[in-house]
Amino acid sequence: MQPQQVRVGILGGSGYGGAELLRRLLQHPLVTLSGVASRQYLGRPLAAAWPHLAGVTEATFADEAEVIGGCEVLFTATPHGSTALLVRQALDAGKRVIDLSADFRLSAEDYARWYGQPHPCPELLSTAVYGLTELHRDEIRMARLVANPGCNATAANLALAPLAAHGLLGEQVLVSIAAAASGAGRSPELGLHYSEVNENVRPYKVAGTHRHIPEVEDTLGRAATMGRRLKTHAPAWRPTITFTPHLIPMTRGILASCAIYPTQDGVTESELLALYGAYYRAEPLILVQDELPQTKAVFGSDRCLITVRRDLRSGWIHSFAVIDNLGKGAAGQAVHNLNVMLGFSETLALLGALWP
């Protein structure tokens, strides 16, 4: 029996994350797009923000209350801090929510520390499930509120989770991120102008200041504590990671280059590749490969490519993951979570899946 069409709405439809949600949801066979909100483009056609939609849809941007009222599942692609109150409004109205902001990824204590303000709705944090789909699938199925991960955190966690789950994660965890400019959003900013980014690479938010750090430490701590039986409560132990992101002159894409000194000697590279392959064997959006991954291989897609190396000279293990920050790092992961929540085939409307 064919599942019934589900009405979905988007808040923040004029940002990059909103555009990628539209790209997927407009072709989703089991979804009806019931409304899209944007304060900046209120009352104007979607094509005013996204010219590629001219002739594809005649929909116009609506106000937030109208979109919340008309949907069954709501995607929030709005700024952190202001999103939590919109999520509460939707939950109070009986909607299910997939939040692409940072408002429900962390505990109240961590949120205040990393975002510099008290959490707007701390009473809702216990209901939120961290939406890294491959690691939290069982919890996502039952969730009313899913907190979509940050893009850099997604790449780092997928690169390191197998090592954590198998007890190989040592005390020293180094993560270097190469991130494209669209990860900073669509709002104009001097450092993101073409003339600033082009032919330039620069580190940013270094020395323990990047807000995705606690997401990675939480997830790896849970993996180390529970193996594949991950839970959403706080882990008994969390690693301390060194996280160094770099802005690169590219529109979309993330490369996570990670290094750890393992807790066990004698693990070979072939054993590590087999470990990674077994860990992700059932995942249709993750490919563990022998060759080193490159961002062009995931451009515009919702998949992740991963490999691992053992440095025999130093003893360190190096793992590498590439994703599209707007796909697997944002909208693609959100739609994957929608499919899991509603019991659909997981890869519906997703791009670049390895199998249906």
C-alpha positions as CSV (number, residue, x, y, z in Angstrom):
1,M,0.0,0.0,0.0
2,Q,1.4,3.4,-1.0
3,P,2.1,5.7,1.9
4,Q,0.0,8.9,2.1
5,Q,1.5,12.2,0.9
6,V,2.9,14.2,3.8
7,R,2.6,17.9,3.9
8,V,6.0,19.6,4.7
9,G,6.9,23.2,5.2
10,I,10.2,25.1,5.2
11,L,11.2,28.1,7.3
12,G,14.2,30.0,5.9
13,G,13.6,29.1,2.3
14,S,15.7,31.9,0.9
15,G,19.0,30.6,2.4
16,Y,21.3,28.1,0.9
17,G,20.0,25.3,3.1
18,G,16.4,26.2,2.1
19,A,17.3,26.1,-1.6
20,E,18.7,22.6,-1.2
21,L,15.7,21.5,0.7
22,L,13.5,22.8,-2.1
23,R,15.7,21.0,-4.6
24,R,15.0,17.6,-3.0
25,L,11.4,18.1,-1.6
26,L,10.0,19.3,-4.9
27,Q,11.0,15.9,-6.4
28,H,10.1,13.8,-3.4
29,P,7.3,11.4,-4.5
30,L,5.7,11.2,-1.1
31,V,5.8,14.8,-0.1
32,T,3.6,17.8,-0.8
33,L,5.4,21.1,-0.2
34,S,2.7,23.0,1.7
35,G,4.5,26.2,2.4
36,V,7.9,28.0,2.3
37,A,8.6,31.1,4.5
38,S,11.1,33.9,4.2
39,R,10.9,37.2,5.9
40,Q,13.1,38.9,3.3
41,Y,11.0,37.6,0.3
42,L,7.5,37.5,2.0
43,G,4.8,37.5,-0.6
44,R,7.1,37.1,-3.6
45,P,7.5,34.0,-5.8
46,L,10.1,31.4,-4.9
47,A,11.8,32.3,-8.2
48,A,12.6,35.8,-6.8
49,A,15.1,34.2,-4.5
50,W,15.9,31.2,-6.7
51,P,15.7,32.0,-10.4
52,H,16.2,28.3,-11.4
53,L,12.6,27.7,-10.0
54,A,11.0,30.0,-12.6
55,G,8.4,27.9,-14.4
56,V,8.9,24.9,-12.0
57,T,6.6,26.2,-9.2
58,E,4.3,29.2,-8.9
59,A,4.5,29.1,-5.1
60,T,5.2,32.3,-3.1
61,F,6.9,32.9,0.2
62,A,4.4,32.9,3.0
63,D,4.7,34.0,6.6
64,E,6.0,31.6,9.3
65,A,2.7,31.1,11.1
66,E,1.0,30.1,7.9
67,V,3.7,27.6,7.0
68,I,3.7,26.1,10.5
69,G,-0.1,25.8,10.4
70,G,-0.3,24.1,7.0
71,C,2.3,21.4,7.4
72,E,2.7,18.1,9.2
73,V,6.5,18.1,9.3
74,L,8.5,21.4,9.5
75,F,12.1,22.1,8.4
76,T,13.7,25.1,10.1
77,A,16.6,26.5,8.2
78,T,16.7,29.7,10.2
79,P,19.4,31.3,12.3
80,H,20.4,29.9,15.7
81,G,18.9,31.8,18.7
82,S,15.7,32.7,16.8
83,T,14.8,29.2,15.7
84,A,14.1,27.6,19.1
85,L,10.9,29.7,19.6
86,L,9.6,28.7,16.2
87,V,10.3,25.1,16.9
88,R,8.4,25.4,20.2
89,Q,5.5,26.9,18.3
90,A,5.5,24.0,15.8
91,L,5.7,21.4,18.5
92,D,2.9,23.0,20.5
93,A,0.8,22.7,17.3
94,G,1.5,19.0,17.0
95,K,4.0,19.2,14.2
96,R,7.2,17.2,13.9
97,V,10.3,19.3,13.3
98,I,13.7,18.8,11.6
99,D,15.9,21.7,12.7
100,L,18.9,22.7,10.6
101,S,20.0,25.4,13.0
102,A,22.2,24.8,16.0
103,D,19.6,25.4,18.6
104,F,19.0,21.8,19.7
105,R,22.3,20.1,19.1
106,L,23.8,20.7,22.5
107,S,22.9,20.7,26.2
108,A,21.8,23.9,27.8
109,E,25.2,24.3,29.5
110,D,27.2,23.7,26.3
111,Y,24.8,26.0,24.3
112,A,25.4,28.8,26.7
113,R,29.1,28.3,26.6
114,W,29.5,28.0,22.8
115,Y,26.8,30.4,21.6
116,G,27.2,33.0,24.3
117,Q,23.6,33.2,25.5
118,P,21.1,31.1,27.5
119,H,19.2,28.5,25.6
120,P,15.8,30.0,24.6
121,C,13.8,26.8,25.2
122,P,15.8,24.5,27.5
123,E,12.7,22.4,28.4
124,L,12.7,21.0,24.8
125,L,16.3,19.8,24.8
126,S,15.4,16.4,26.3
127,T,13.0,15.7,23.4
128,A,15.6,16.5,20.7
129,V,17.5,13.7,18.9
130,Y,20.8,14.4,17.3
131,G,20.2,13.8,13.6
132,L,23.4,12.1,12.3
133,T,21.3,9.6,10.5
134,E,23.7,6.6,10.3
135,L,24.4,6.7,14.1
136,H,21.0,7.6,15.5
137,R,18.6,5.9,13.2
138,D,16.5,4.1,15.9
139,E,16.0,7.3,17.9
140,I,15.2,9.4,14.8
141,R,12.3,7.0,13.9
142,M,10.4,8.0,17.0
143,A,11.5,11.6,17.3
144,R,9.3,14.7,17.3
145,L,12.3,16.9,17.1
146,V,15.5,16.1,15.2
147,A,18.5,18.4,15.5
148,N,20.4,18.2,12.2
149,P,24.2,18.2,12.7
150,G,26.6,20.9,11.6
151,C,28.3,20.3,8.3
152,N,31.8,20.2,9.7
153,A,30.7,18.0,12.6
154,T,29.1,15.5,10.1
155,A,32.3,15.0,8.1
156,A,34.5,14.7,11.2
157,N,32.1,12.3,13.0
158,L,31.7,10.0,10.1
159,A,35.5,9.9,9.6
160,L,36.1,9.0,13.2
161,A,33.1,7.1,14.6
162,P,34.3,3.6,13.6
163,L,37.6,4.2,15.5
164,A,35.7,5.4,18.6
165,A,33.2,2.6,18.5
166,H,36.0,0.0,18.3
167,G,37.9,1.5,21.2
168,L,40.8,2.8,19.1
169,L,40.3,6.5,19.8
170,G,43.2,7.7,21.9
171,E,43.6,10.9,23.9
172,Q,44.9,12.9,20.9
173,V,42.4,13.6,18.2
174,L,43.3,16.1,15.5
175,V,40.7,17.3,13.0
176,S,41.6,19.5,10.1
177,I,38.7,20.8,8.0
178,A,38.8,22.3,4.5
179,A,35.4,24.0,4.0
180,A,33.8,25.8,1.1
181,A,32.4,29.3,1.4
182,S,28.7,28.4,1.2
183,G,29.0,26.9,4.7
184,A,29.0,30.4,6.1
185,G,25.5,31.1,4.7
186,R,24.1,33.5,2.2
187,S,24.2,36.8,4.2
188,P,26.8,39.2,2.8
189,E,30.1,39.4,4.8
190,L,33.4,41.0,3.8
191,G,35.5,37.9,4.3
192,L,33.2,36.0,1.9
193,H,33.3,38.4,-1.0
194,Y,34.7,36.8,-4.2
195,S,37.8,39.0,-4.2
196,E,38.5,38.0,-0.6
197,V,38.0,34.2,-1.0
198,N,39.3,33.7,-4.6
199,E,42.9,32.4,-4.7
200,N,43.1,32.4,-1.0
201,V,43.1,29.8,1.8
202,R,42.9,30.9,5.5
203,P,42.2,29.2,8.8
204,Y,39.4,30.5,10.9
205,K,37.9,29.9,14.4
206,V,41.0,28.1,15.5
207,A,42.4,27.1,19.0
208,G,39.2,25.5,20.3
209,T,36.8,28.3,19.3
210,H,34.7,26.5,16.6
211,R,31.1,25.8,17.6
212,H,31.1,22.3,16.0
213,I,33.6,21.0,18.5
214,P,31.2,19.9,21.2
215,E,29.1,18.1,18.6
216,V,32.1,16.0,17.6
217,E,33.2,15.4,21.1
218,D,29.6,14.4,22.2
219,T,29.2,12.0,19.3
220,L,32.6,10.3,19.5
221,G,32.1,10.0,23.3
222,R,28.8,8.2,22.8
223,A,30.4,6.0,20.2
224,A,33.3,5.1,22.4
225,T,30.9,4.4,25.3
226,M,28.3,2.4,23.6
227,G,29.8,1.2,20.3
228,R,27.0,1.1,17.7
229,R,24.3,1.2,20.4
230,L,24.4,5.0,20.5
231,K,22.2,6.9,22.9
232,T,21.2,10.6,22.9
233,H,22.0,11.2,26.6
234,A,25.4,12.5,27.6
235,P,28.3,10.1,27.2
236,A,30.3,8.8,30.2
237,W,33.5,10.0,28.5
238,R,34.3,12.6,25.8
239,P,37.5,13.0,23.9
240,T,39.2,16.4,23.6
241,I,39.7,17.2,19.9
242,T,41.9,19.8,18.3
243,F,39.8,21.3,15.5
244,T,41.2,23.5,12.8
245,P,39.0,24.7,9.9
246,H,40.2,26.4,6.8
247,L,38.1,28.4,4.3
248,I,39.0,27.4,0.8
249,P,38.1,29.1,-2.6
250,M,35.3,26.7,-3.5
251,T,31.5,27.0,-3.5
252,R,30.6,23.7,-1.8
253,G,32.3,20.8,-0.3
254,I,34.1,19.7,2.9
255,L,37.2,17.5,3.4
256,A,37.8,16.3,7.0
257,S,41.4,15.1,7.5
258,C,41.6,13.4,10.9
259,A,44.5,11.9,12.9
260,I,44.6,9.8,16.1
261,Y,47.3,7.9,18.0
262,P,45.5,4.6,18.6
263,T,45.0,2.9,22.0
264,Q,46.2,-0.4,20.5
265,D,49.4,-1.2,18.6
266,G,49.6,-3.6,15.6
267,V,46.4,-2.6,13.8
268,T,47.1,-2.8,10.1
269,E,45.8,-0.6,7.3
270,S,43.9,-3.5,5.7
271,E,42.3,-4.3,9.1
272,L,41.3,-0.7,9.5
273,L,39.7,-0.6,6.0
274,A,37.8,-3.8,6.8
275,L,36.7,-2.3,10.1
276,Y,35.4,0.8,8.3
277,G,33.7,-1.3,5.6
278,A,31.9,-3.4,8.2
279,Y,30.8,-0.4,10.2
280,Y,29.2,1.3,7.2
281,R,28.3,-1.7,5.1
282,A,24.5,-1.2,5.4
283,E,24.7,2.6,4.7
284,P,23.4,3.6,1.2
285,L,25.0,7.0,1.4
286,I,28.5,6.1,2.6
287,L,31.2,4.6,0.5
288,V,34.4,3.3,2.2
289,Q,37.1,3.2,-0.5
290,D,40.8,2.4,-0.9
291,E,41.7,5.7,-2.7
292,L,41.9,9.0,-1.0
293,P,38.6,10.9,-1.4
294,Q,38.1,14.2,-3.2
295,T,35.3,16.8,-2.9
296,K,34.5,16.8,-6.6
297,A,33.3,13.2,-6.2
298,V,30.5,14.3,-3.9
299,F,29.7,17.7,-5.4
300,G,25.9,18.3,-5.4
301,S,25.2,14.9,-3.8
302,D,24.1,13.5,-0.4
303,R,26.8,10.9,0.1
304,C,30.0,10.6,2.0
305,L,33.3,9.0,0.8
306,I,35.7,7.8,3.5
307,T,39.1,6.1,3.7
308,V,41.7,5.4,6.3
309,R,45.5,5.1,6.4
310,R,48.0,3.8,8.9
311,D,51.3,5.7,9.1
312,L,53.8,2.9,10.0
313,R,56.6,5.4,10.7
314,S,54.7,7.5,13.3
315,G,52.1,5.0,14.4
316,W,49.2,7.4,13.8
317,I,46.0,6.6,12.0
318,H,44.6,9.0,9.5
319,S,41.0,9.0,8.3
320,F,39.5,11.1,5.6
321,A,35.9,12.0,4.7
322,V,34.4,14.2,2.0
323,I,30.9,15.5,1.8
324,D,28.9,18.3,0.1
325,N,28.3,20.8,3.0
326,L,24.8,21.7,1.6
327,G,23.9,18.0,0.8
328,K,25.1,15.5,3.3
329,G,26.1,18.4,5.6
330,A,22.7,20.0,5.6
331,A,19.6,19.5,3.4
332,G,20.4,16.0,2.2
333,Q,20.8,14.8,5.7
334,A,17.6,16.5,6.8
335,V,15.6,14.8,4.0
336,H,17.3,11.5,5.0
337,N,16.0,12.1,8.5
338,L,12.6,12.8,7.2
339,N,12.5,9.5,5.3
340,V,13.6,7.7,8.5
341,M,11.0,9.5,10.7
342,L,8.2,8.7,8.3
343,G,9.2,5.1,7.5
344,F,9.8,5.9,3.8
345,S,12.6,4.3,1.7
346,E,15.6,6.0,3.1
347,T,17.1,7.3,-0.1
348,L,13.9,8.9,-1.6
349,A,14.7,12.2,-3.2
350,L,18.4,12.0,-2.2
351,L,21.2,12.4,-4.7
352,G,24.1,10.0,-5.3
353,A,22.9,7.1,-3.2
354,L,24.8,3.9,-3.7
355,W,21.6,1.8,-3.8
356,P,17.8,2.5,-3.5
